[in-house]
């Protein structure tokens, strides 16, 4: 199971980057423990991903790290508030 994020390879090329969260040997598990393990991995991946988001100081939007201009400003507000051209 993987969590996905993204990164900018170039200013115009966004690439998806998978990150392994865990591995379940599903053939060896009965159904209920299997579903519990998958649910735990999904919950952990979601929490880990959401913990990376930052709140923009201008618009207050909770933004993924790959869409931030810096740690406190989203790219949209960097355009509008700071005059940055992407």
Secondary structure, 3 states (H helix, E strand, C coil): CEEEEEEEEECCEEEEEEEECCCCCHHHCCHHHHHHHHHHHHHHHHHHHHHCCEECCCCCCEECHHHEEECCEEHHHHHHHHCCCC
